[in-house]
Amino acid sequence: MPLPKLSSKSTGTPHEPACRPLGGASGWLNSQPLTAADLRGKVVLVDFWTYTCINWLRSLPYVRKWAEKYKDQGLVVIGVHAPEFRFEKEVDNVRRAAKDMKIDFPIAIDNDYAIWRAFDNHYWPALYVIDAQGRIRHHQFGEGEYERSERIIQQLLSEAGFSGIGDQLAAVDARGVEAEADWADLKSPENYLGHERTENFVSPGGAAVDKHRVYAAPARVKLNDWALSGDWTVKKDAVVLNKANGRIAYRFHARDLHLVMGPAVRGASVRFRVLIDGQPPGAAHGIDVDDQGNGTVAEQRLYQLIRQSTPIADRQFEIEFLDPGVEAFAFTFG
């Protein structure tokens, strides 16, 4: 899913026409289906995303601002939503996420990965900047290099004959989950919780795949290890809590800790409580919990549970679910 911060690549040599594959979308939000004819003569920014991806979320303030700043000057931004988790294939979830994130540019729903394959894409986030002749002129995989990408947008708009572009960069004020990561203190990588892709699971006896089991956490959890306690089922892509008061423990080193999770049954809600080093998080709480660590899972999305101030050290995170029926998919950090 999310990738580490990567460098951009660009070329002055145009690539093949790139607007035609948009016809592979299984649906559209915020727009009627866009065709190559609709985009002819425009500069197009194609943004591959999936709504729980923390790396994409941190790039969103820039893409959203570019869409707003240049929309009357020849730029069309198209978000291609290519899901990673099964619940991200539900269009209602994408529609809610887009509304919550104030995304009003066109969104192509790529549940079949037709556009993804047509671009030979492999990353979230991935930006492709296409000139007025429909040729890819720049791409950026992963976070960062925002000034470079915007300068290329400006250049291609000018090449296409649009006026009033200027050379000022968009003013971006990224907050909450969209704020840039504290890269210098980020020592915990993303980790999935389902048995297919997880790493460093240390509950004694390991995982009982696709079976109810009562787990226990070891007395000590090392950095980037994690454990379950309580009655859980470890599925291919998630862990599912069968009875109330189950816990997940994770030892991490980062400013921010996020957990992708949701109720297993649509419309349900699951109360939880977060601890850090055995205590309520206080000022270190994320936007989805209060200072006592209390929160509720009511939607399938990424939840920010911890945002610390410096200095950053190895910390023991625990989340206890007071009700059954939560599915937890992945931890990400920032």
URURCOR-V895811 format. One line per field, one symbol per residue. ss: DSSP state (2 for helix, 1 for strand, 0 for the rest). phi: phi as a letter, one per 20 degrees, with the letter a starting at -180 (. if undefined). A space follows every 50 residues. Layout:
ss->???
phi->???
This chain:
ss->01000001110000001002222200111000000222200011111110 00022222222222222222222011111110000222202222222222 00000111100002222200000101111100001111111000022222 22222222200000000000000002220000222000001100000000 10000000100111100000000001111111110000111000011111 11000111111110000001111111001002221000000001111000 1111111000000011111110000111111110
phi->.fdffcfecbbeefefgcegfffeferccmafgedgffegndecdddebb feffffgfeggfffffgffdfecoedecededfdegffeeffffffffff eledegceedfemffgffelecccebdcddefendfdabcdnfnlffgff ffggffffgfnfdmfmcfefeddeclfefgfeffdeccegbedfffcfcm ecfgnmeeflcgbedceffcdfgmebbdcoecdeegdadceecgmfccdb eccafdccceaaffdgnebcebcdcclmcgflfefefdcefeneacecce aededcceeffecfcedccdeecfnedddaeccb
